[in-house]
Every structure is written in structure tokens, then in C-alpha cells.
Amino acid sequence: LTLCPCPRLGRGSMGGTQSLALPPGKGPHPVGCTDVMVGHTRQGLFLRLFYPCLPRAGAEQPLWIPRYEYCAGLADFALRSRRWCAPLLSVAIGSCRVPVSWKGPFKPCCSGYPLIIFSHGLGAFRTLYSSVCSELASWGFVVAALEHRDHSASVTYFCPAEAGREEWIPYHRVPQGQKEFYFRNKQVHQRAEECVRALQLFKDISSGKSVPNILHQDFDLSVLKGSIDLTKVAVMGHSFGGVTAVLALVKEPGFSCAVALDAWMFPLENKLYPEVPKPVLFINTEKFQTPESVAKMKRLSSRNSQTKIITILGSVHQSQTDFTFLTGKLLNRIFNTKGTLDPYKGLDITSRAALAFLQRHLHLQEDFDQWDKLLEGIGESVVPEAPFCRSNL
């Protein structure tokens, strides 16, 4: 449900050059970023970490698409020829960078930063939400963007203990003859377990356990010790990641709340709805949700007055991913990566609503409550609840 682009790219009368300009965070902190892989099996964890860092002149910025294999994975997910599509994607967007400091020096915080575990959508991977993750980090959060190993990422990998080896995990479609619900339900449980394990990773680091990062030994995770407040932890995600965040609340009492961006509610079994114990902020786009999905959100809001549902007008499902910042009309026409709302405004609404909600439920001493009206759906381009754009009749 996170359809990724694989267009006929390049210069053309319709599109002009494809390019990506991700916005830097607007908060008071410069943002650093590194990749973290823990463990040598697929039961380990893989994530991209965004965090407040010390300013550093001339800092290297990380690639948005981290390696060529991800271009091939996007081609496969989009049902395009890997032979043609992967090189085109690589040429078009392979050199784009994220405006953060790669392995920048972590900025210690004696009171502890709140923590957000972020779950990606179907066919995505850890870097495709860099704009929202770096925005939140710039306001003083540590954000761990997972790359799930349940075959829902367009591709991912782990590093077995033998030096230099990598084992790749491809995207899996629903097998023929299998009901989609059972296939996706198993995945959403694995994804939520990975969110729980990610929280445990930060508990281990905070308790002083040595946790080697097998990808980047030069970024020592022990620098985080004493700087993360484990009483202030939220889980967040987009689409398949949105419902993953809701399920993670059921599995892990350490999560205080969830922010679900255009959640795809389909894979969650009905018996779990009464067990969701904490508030959820559902931030929907205008063009994605079905009445069935919204009805499931309303089951949660009817049980918990702190659960909120808002909709951003003029937005489409891709508006909450980095793809919305891709320029080039051809790409947007084929893949519907942009709504009518300016993508920068969309990011502002999403991040400000999330910050207001997180202040309220993580008990932060910030001024994010200045955006509280957004939680009631009051403001430009935002409405309360969810408009139905498709009938289920």
C-alpha cells in the first residue's frame, strides 16, 4: 500500500528532470543519522536512527536510497522490469541525499530525549520517511525507523556472522490461494514484535549493556546511555506501519501512545480492538481510507476519548512519504505521489499534530500544545474525523 515509483524517467516534455529535495527539520536541533544493525540473524534488528546532534560544518549527508539493491526492490514491488526500472530509478533518484549529518556527533541530554519507534508501509524501507523522522528529531526526539523483515519491505537484508556476507529478504506478495487477511495478519504481528524488540534494544543500551552495531562500529551506541527517557516512548507508522503501531500498543506497555499515518486497518483481528489500551492519533489523507477502515478507527475512538481522527485535505496516500517531494510531473501523474496540497504544508500539519499529541501523552514540557487545535481537526486543510471518498455499497 506504499506504492513506489518506477516511471519512464528522465527529461521529457511532460516531466522535466526528476529530482528530490527533502526539507531539513524546522526544530531547534541539528539532526544526525546512522544505520544500526543488531544481531547476525533475521531475528535481529535493522533501523535508521535519527537524533539531535551537535552542529558540524561540512557534514556528509546520507543517500536517500541507501544502495542499488533497493532500486531493484522498488522495481519488483511496482511490478516493473528490474532490468530497466532499477537502473532508471538509480539514475533518477540514486544520488538524492537526506539533509541530515551522517553519523553526526550525538548531542547528550541529561533529562533524556523521548523516543519514537517508526514502522514503514508495505513495499517501503527504513529511509522512505526521512522527512517526517528528521523533522521530529529536530524537535528533540530520538527516532528509530525500522526496516521490517517480514517480507513487507521492498527488500532488506541481514549480515550472517561470516565476515562480508549478506542475506537478502525480498518482498513477498500474498501467495495464490491464500486469504490476504491471514497472510497480512501474520506479518503485522511480526512487525509489532519488531517494534517491541526495538524498545528493548534502547532499554539494553540505557542499562549499560554493550550492544555492538555490526554495520558501523564507529558509531558507538553507548553514547545514547543516559540521554533517552524510557518513560516517554511512542510508536508511529504509515499505512501497514500505522496498524503495526496500533498493535504494538497491545503488545508493549512501555509504549504510551501511537501516531498512525493513513493506517491500513485491514490486517488487525477484531478481537484485539477492545485490548488497545492507549490513545492513538489517526492522521488520514483524503484519498485512501475506506469506510471499513475508518469504522475500525472509530471503534477505538469510541472507547478512548483521547484517541483522535483527523484528515488532511488535498492529500493522497503518498503525501506522508518522502515520495511526495519528488519533482517531475510525469512521475507524479503515473504514481499519484502528490495531492493538491503543497507537500511542505502537508508535512507541517502532520508533524505539528503529532508533536501536540506526543506532548499531551508523553507529558513533555515543550510548547507543542500551541498546535492542539489540529487534534480537533481545526485549521487550514484539516478536518475532524474522516471523509468517505469511496462507498462500500
Secondary structure, 3 states (H helix, E strand, C coil): CCCCCCCCCCCCCCCCCCEECCCCCCCCCCEEEEEEEECCCCCCEEEEEEEEECCCCCCCCCECCCCHHHHHHHHHHCCCCHHHHHHHHHHHHCCCECCCEECCCECCCCCCEEEEEEECCCCCCCCCCHHHHHHHHHCCCEEEEECCCCCCCCEEEECCCCCCCCEEEECCCCCCCCCHHHHHHHHHHHHHHHHHHHHHHHHHHHCCCCCCCCCCCCCCHHHHCCCEEEEEEEEEEECHHHHHHHHHHHHCCCCCEEEEECCCCCCCCHHHHHHCCCCEEEEEECCCCCHHHHHHHHHHHHHCCCCEEEEECCCCHHHHCHHHHEECHHHHHHHCCCCCCCHHHHHHHHHHHHHHHHHHHHCCCCCHHHHHHHHCCCCCCEEECCCCCCCCC
